[in-house]
Amino acid sequence: MPRPPRTRLVLALSVALLAPLTATAQPPLDVPVVGICGDGQAADMFSSTVTGLKANGDGFLAVRSGPGSNYAKIDELHNGDVVFTLQRKGPWHGVIYGARSRTFCRGARQYPTPESPQGWVHGNWLKDLAG
């Protein structure tokens, strides 16, 4: 049985390796989540837990692409999930969440890393933990 041409093999391997990354990729945000980098003396972000969602209701907190219910729902959070707020616009919190949540500073701005799940949630369903 002949071997596949080298280019076909490289392409097949590239697709196989990149598929897990693109399958979990989050859609781009309409309003980016950006925080302020501190001086190390105070917290740059604070943590909260999702709470108060009714089991017989929707049962989830919508993560949106911008600070408002008119923005697209891009994910869901549930009671007990922990989020880290980087930014606030009125009652809306720009958050990162999940085990891959990381940020970096560039100048005075704090940005989520590309692999960090992120978006906007309404603060009515958040209870501050620490920060």
N, C-alpha and C positions, 0 to 999 in steps of 0.2 A: 504494500500500500504506500503510495507516494506521500511525502510530507507536504503540508501546506506551504505555500510560498511564505517567506520570512515576513513580508509586510502584512499578510493576512493574520499570521500568528501574533505579531506585535499589536495589531489593531484589536484582535480578540482579547488579548491580555489587558490592554488599556481599558476596554469597555468593562471587563470583569472587575478590574480594580477600582474604577471610578463609579460604578453602579451604586455601591452602598453610600457614597458621598452625595450623589445627586438624588437618590431616592429619599433621603432625609432632609434635603435642603429646604429651608424655609423660604417662602416667597418674600420678595423685598418689601420693606416698609414704605408706606407713603410719607410718614414722618419719622425720621431716624431717631433712635434713642441715644442721647449724648448727655453725659454728666460733666461735672467739674472736678478736676484733679485737685486734691487737697495738698497740704504741706506735711502730711504725716501726723499732725497733731489732733485732727478730728476725723470722724468717719466721712468717707466720700460717698457712701451709699448706705441705705439701711435695709434690714431684712424684715419681712412680714410673712405671715402665713395666711393662706386663703381660708376663710371661715364664713359660716352663716348661710351657705348654699343649702337650699331645701332639697331633701332626697326626692320628694314627690314633684319638685319643679323641674327645671331644665337639668339641674344637677351639675352644672359646670359654669365656670367664669370664662367668658369669651376673651381671648387674646386678639386684639385688633391691630391693624396696620397703621393706625394713627389714633390720636386722643379724642375719640368720639364714637358714638354708636353708628354713625354714618359711614365709618371706615369698615373695610372687609374683615371678617373673622378669619384668622389664620391659624388658630390653635385653641385648645381648651385647657383650663386648669380646674382642679377639684379641691374640695375641702382637705386641708392638711398640706397641700403643696406650698413650698417656700419660694418666695420671689425676692429679688434684690432691686430696690428702686434706685435708678440713676437720675431720674428727672421727673418733674411734675408739671402738669398744665391743668390748672383747676383741679377737679376731682380725679383726673386721669393720671396714672402712674406709668412712666416708661420703665419697663422692668426687663431683667434677664432672669432665667430660671433653669432648673435642671442641673444635672451633674457636670455638664460641660460649660457651665457659666464662668466666664473669665472676662476681664477688661484690661485695657492698656491705656496709657496716657500718651498723648501727643500734644505738646505744648500745655496749655491749661485745660484741655478737653479730655474727657474720659470716654472711651468707646468700647462697646462689646466686641469681643473677638468674633470673627466670621462664623465659627462653629457654635457660638452661644445662642441658644433659643432666646428670642427677645420679642417685645411688642408692647402694647398699651392695654392696661386693664383699669377698670373703675375701682377707685379706692374704697367704696362702700363695703367691699368684700375682703378687705385686708386688715389684719390685726398686727400691729408692730411687735416684733420680737426683740430686736436690739439694733443699735446703730449709732 
